[in-house]
Amino acid sequence: METGTRRMLGEILLERGLVSRGQLRLGLVHHHEARVPLGRALIRERVCSESDVLQALSEQLGLPTVELDREPLDRKLAKLIPARIARQHRVIPLRLEKQDKVVLHVALPAPASIEALDDVRAASGKPRVEPHLASERALARALTELYGIRESFEPPAPEYDSEPDPDAPVLLYGWNPVTAVLLSRMLNRHGYEGKAATPLEVLHTHATDLVIAPVQAMEGLLMGELQIPASLIVLSSSEDEGFERAHQLGAKGFLVNPMDEEMLLRVVRRLRLPPPSGRRGGMGASDGEHKGTEG
């Protein structure tokens, strides 16, 4: 296997025209937040197909792929690889080939670790083991058919609301815990619910959602490559520079002081429907002039 410097998976997918930079950014956020490989993150986000990712991994690793669902499985070969090793490394025997030495061809997931090949070599007694990359789903089916191993090959994907909810909480992103609590209390006094949001929750918002965040936090998340459907209010300590940065983010509201309760509520009310009946707080906000600018 190639052990030198590898090209990045995202770079290969970009070159092949399979993802845009914005889609790659979404996959990277999912990759870091859910702690799954980038390829799997892109598949979960429905940015790439499993076949697209597998072909890109093949180019990255310099290994051939195999369509395992179309390969006849030989139960006699299963004796060469104990079920324990098959389960641990998710490896499936494909065929034996006689060259100068006997070669055992196997299917396994990327990145095809050297440890997995060493374990297969030791257990099978075959001096040479040739890896072929296969999809996770095909490997799961083959493990069940050949070894009776039934298990989930990945943790459940994060769930996001598929339908917009006008009464969804106001999402607070990028704040330190103390400020997030203070903002939530302010909103709650006026009948709105505030909720600290993860990066993926912000990226999976709907047009009816509202996000309140520091301008630098949103710049770091979107990187000039993504747009979110939610209405966005950003806050910055510099009015002149911050307003321009807010405009570039597509923000619909801009404030200088996040603790200016009256101005914050004024912008929230402009961008959100009134809070549901029975949730209105007892403290109203004035519509007079306040330090801050509405986008």
Helices and strands as residue ranges (DSSP letters): H 9-15, H 21-34, H 38-44, H 50-61, G 68-70, G 77-80, H 83-89, E 92-98, E 102-108, H 114-124, E 128-133, H 136-147, E 170-172, H 177-189, E 194-196, H 199-203, E 210-214, H 215-222, E 231-235, H 239-249, E 253-255, H 261-271
